[in-house]
């Protein structure tokens, strides 16, 4: 007997028929002797519908009322799923984030979980009930409804698993696990049996959209075994062999994992770069450039500084493509103040990244990567590295060729 927290996303509960299928799945876990806590998202499309309603009233709605509105989507799903479970003779009780007392800070639209009151849930579990909790939402110390931001239901599920000390947190989605890269780009991409929290965090931050970053951070911090599965496959009830239904387990590094040189290739299409040329090379120049960018609420990713022989420096950094125009406008003003020669930009670039804990114990990864790209005449614009990651910026037109080339060069299509 195990205590399992299961999360079902909007696609998995997108229709009444799919909600009925989820109820059948939960029933199989109950028949297996497991205690189950379920976290659900709003039905697919519902959150977008609510956002459109809000914006039809006010383009910039008041944050508190916006959260009150958006939180209603999950309330519909928890009620319908609880009805479906009770109809099957499986005792179930639904809870909003407020009712189960998921306490958050007061940052509306992107609140962070501070604590969870698990006493009521433990009482229900002892009475044989399935607990169905609304994801994506909580309540602050003043009793205001808060939401956790897009993808916040994953974080809700992991937080509940941590609070209840669950044996596993299962994230059900429309894909059957974490792949070596996007199968739509590389059809030979392979599903990973296991991946470390650290690798998954890098993959998520670099563009892989299988899991929300905050959920992975939370799982790693509280050592919650996290599994990504398809809601359309047969249920997984444990065991060592990967029979195709047990998805990908995200856990702490194990000895056998060190044998994997590269676990996956992530990429991000939403990149843009800006360069300020001919800036006087003096102390504080980096802050003079990046300070105003940060003050304009633009996040910076990769940074390169090239110092010239004439006492000036060229400073290049990347931002999200949506922030390109805003950042360029700010940088142009900075250039005037600093007496720089020119500001140039490019919003037709992408970032490709190799991720793997095996990099810690193997040399030559970067040179192998650069050689593979060079053989395909793919020029590298920028490079960034960490202990388990190497990222390169290349022209947008080379994205798919670059990913396919590296996937083949590092043998990721082969069975481990």
N, C-alpha and C positions, 0 to 999 in steps of 0.2 A: 504494500500500500504506500502510495506517495501523495504528496501535496503538490499539485501542479497549477501554475497560473498560466492561463491561455489568453492570448490576445488575437482578436479577429478584426482585420481592417475593413474599410468601407466596401471594397469589392466582395469580400467574403460574406458580408451581410447586406449586399446591395438590393436584394429583392426578398419578398416573403419566402419564396422557395429556398433561397440560399440560407435564410435564417432557420428554416426548418431543417436543412442539411446540417447546419452547425449544431442544432439541438440533438440531432441523431449522433453526431460525432461525440458530443459531450456525454451522451448516454453510454457510448461504448467505453469511455474512460471510467464512468461510474460503475459499469458492470465489471470492469477490470479491478475494482476495489479502490480506485483513486479518489481523493478529495480534490475538488476542482473549484478554482476561482477564475471567473471569466471577465476579461476587459474588452469592451467593444468600442469601435468608432461609430460615427454617424454613417448612415447608408450612403453609398457612393453618390456623389453629386449634391448631397444635401447641404454640406457646409458651403459649397459654392453658391447654392441657391440662397442661403441665408446671408451670405456676403453681398450678393446682388441686391437683396431686399434692403439691407442697411444702406448701401451706397445709393439706392434710389431715393432715400430720404436725405442723406447727408454724405458727401464725398469723404469727409473726415469725421466719422461718428465719434461721439464721446466714448472713451475707452471702456468705462465701467458698463455702459449699456450694450456696447458691442459684445462684451463677454457674456452678458446675460442672454443675448440673442444666440450667439454661436453655441453655447452650452446646451441648447435645447435639442440639437440634432442627435446627440448620444442618448438623451433621455428617451427618445422614441425607440431606439434600438434595444436598450436594456429592458424596456417594458415588453416589447414584442418577443424577445428571446426568452424572457422569464415565462411568458404565457405559453410559448412553444414547449418549454421544459416541463412546466406543470401539467400541460395536456398529456404528456408522455408518462406521467406518474413520477416525475423526478422533481422533488421539492426544490424550488428556486426562489430567490428573493433578489430584487433589483435595488441598487443604490446609486444615487448621484454622488459626485465628488464631495458635495457638502454633507450628505447623509453619512458617508463613511468617514468623513472628516479627514480629507486629504488637505492638510494645512500648507498653504503656500505663502510666499511673500506677496506684496501688493502691486507687483508689476503686471498690470493688465496686458492681455494679449500674448505675453511671454513670461508667465510666472514660473518660479522655481519651487519645487516641493521642499518643505522644511521638515515635516513629520507626518506620520500616518497613525491614526488611532485604530489598532487592529483588534481591540477587545470584542467589539460587536461582531466582527467577521469570524473570530475564533468560536464565539458562541454559536453562530449559525452553522459552522462546519461541524461542531460537536453534535448538533441536532440533525446532521445528515443533509443539509441544504447545499445546493450549488449557489454560489454568490456571483451575481452579475453586476459589474461596476462600470459606470460611464467613464470612458477614457477622456484624456485631453483637458480635464477640468479639476478644480479644487475650490478652496475657500480661504480667504485671508483672515487675519486676526479680528477684523472688524465685521466679519460675516458676509463680505462681498464675494460674489462668484468670480472666479478667475479662470483663465484658460492658459494652457502651457505652450501654445504655438503649434504650428503645423507639425504633424507627426507626433504630437504629445501623448497619444494613446500608448505608443511603445514605452515611453518613459513611465506612464502610469502603471503599466503592467510590471515593469522591472522594479519599480518602487514598492509595489504591493508584494512582489516575490521576496524582496529584501526584508520588508517588515514582518512577513509571515514565516520567514526562513524556509521558503518553498524548496522542494527538491529540484525543480526546474521551471524556467519561464519559457514558454513556447510562443513564438510569434508566427501566426498564420497569415500568409499573404498569397498573392497570385503567382509567385515563383516558388520553386521547391528547394531553395537554399541559396548559398552564396557561391558564385561562380568565379573562375579564374579571371574572367572579364565578361563584358556584356555579350551574351550569345547572339544578339542582333548584329553585332559587329564581327564577331568571330564565331561562326557556327560550331567550331570544334571546341569551344570553351567547355571546361569540365567543372562539375559541381564538387566543391570541397567538402570532405567529411568533417574536418575540423579546421578551425582558424583561431588564433589567439585574440584576446580582447584588444591588444595593442595593434595587431594587424587590421582588425576590423575597424578600429577607430581611425586609422590612417585611410583605409578604403572609403569609409563614410565621409571623411573630411575632404577627400580628393574627388568626390563625384559619384561614388556608388550609392544608390538610393534605396538599397534593400532595408537598411535600418537607420533610424534617427541617431545622430551623433550623441545627443544627451542620454539616450537610452543605453548606448554602449558604455559611455562613461560611468553611468550609475551602476551597471552590471559589473564592470571591472572593479569599481570602488568597493562594492559590497559582496564581491565574489558570488554573483548569481549565475549559475549555469544557464546559458541563453541558447535557444535552438530556433532556427528559422526553417519553417516547413510550408508546404503548399496546403491550402485549405481544400484542395480538390483531390488529394491523394488519400489513400487509406490511412487510418490513424497509426501512429508509432507508439509502441508500448515498451520500449527499451531493448537492450541487447547490444552486442558488440559489432555485429556485422551490419554494414550499410546495405539494406535491401532495396534502396530506392525510395523509401517512404520516410526516412528519418532525417532528411534535410541536412543542415550544417550546424554543428555544435560549436559555439563560441565559448572558449574557456581559457584557463591560464596555460602558459607554455609548458609543453611536455618534452621529454627527451627526444621522442621520435619526430617531434615537429621540427627540431633543429636540422633534420636532414633535408627539409624542403628549402631549397635555395630562394625561390621566389614563390609566394603564395598567390599573387594576383596582379593584374594590371588595371589600374583605375584611370579614368580620364574625365576631363571637365571641359565642356564646350563653351562655358560662360566666362571666358577670360578676355581681358583686354590689358594692354600695357601702355604706359606713358613714360616718356623720357624728357628730362630737363637737361639741356646741353649747356656747357660752359658756365657752370656755377663756380664762384670763387671757393677754392678749397681752404676752408678755415674751420676751427672748432664750432660746433653747433649747427653746421649747415644741414645735417640730416634732419634735425628737429625743425629747422626753419622750413624745410620742404614738407616733411611728413606730418608735422603738428597741425597745420591748417587742413590737410586732407582728413586727418582723424577727427578734427573739430566739426567737419562737415558730415560726419557719420558715415564715412566711406571706409570699408575694411580693406587693408592692404595685405597682399599675400607674399609673393616673391620680391626680393630687392637685390639689385646689383649696383655697385658704385665703381666707376672707372676713373682713376686719377690720371690726368694728362700732364705732359711735361711743362705746360705753360702756366701752371699754378691754378688750373681750373679742374673741375670734376664733372663727369656726366653721371646722372642719377636716374636709374630705371626701376620701375616697380609695376606690379600687376594688381588689377582690381577686378571686381565682378563687372561683366559687360554692361549690366544695367546702370552701373555707376560711372561709366566711362565719360559721358558728356559733363556730368557734374564735377568729376575729378579733374578733367582737363581745364574746365573754366577756373577752378580754384588754383590749379598749378600755373596757369597763365598769369594770374595776378601775382603769385609768388615769384615768378620769373622776372616780372617787371621790378619788384621790390629788391631782388637780389642782383639784378643786372645780368641775368643769364642771356645766352645767345638766342635760344629757341626752345620751344616745346613741341615735341612730335608724339604721335600716338598711333596705335594700331589695335583695332577691335576685331581683327580677323585671325586670332591666334587661339590655340588650345593647349592644355596641359596634359601630358601623359606621364604616369607614375608607375614605377615598379615598387611593390611592397613585399617584404618578407623578413621574418626574424632570422633567416639563414644568412642575411648580410652581415650579421655580427661576427660570424666565424668563417666567412669566405671572402677572399680578396678577388679583385678583378671584375666585379659585377658592373661597375660604371664603364670600364673600358669595353666590355662585351656589349653593353647597351649602345654605346656611342658607335662602335664598329658596325653593328647591325643596322643602325639608322643611316650611317654614312654609305653603306653598300647600296642603299635605296635612294641615295642622293637627297636625304631629308636633312635640311639644315637646322641646327639647334640654336635658338635665340637666347635662351636662358637656362640655367641649371640650378637646382636646389637639392640639398641632400640632408638626411637625418640618419640616425643609427639604423633604421629599418626601411628607409625610403629613398628613392632617387626620382626626382621630377625634372622633366624638361618641357620647355615651351617651344612649340613648332608652329608653322603656318597651318591655318585651319584646314586647308585642302589636303594635308598629309595625315589627318587624324586616323582614319581607318587603316590606311597603309601602315602607319607607324605602329598601331596597336597589333595588327596582324603579324607584322614583322617581329616584334618583340615577343609575342605569344609563342611564335614558332621557334625563335632563337633560344628561348629559355625552356623549351620542351613542355610547356604547360598543358598541351593537349594530350600528353601521355599520362597513363594511369600511374599514380604514385605507388 
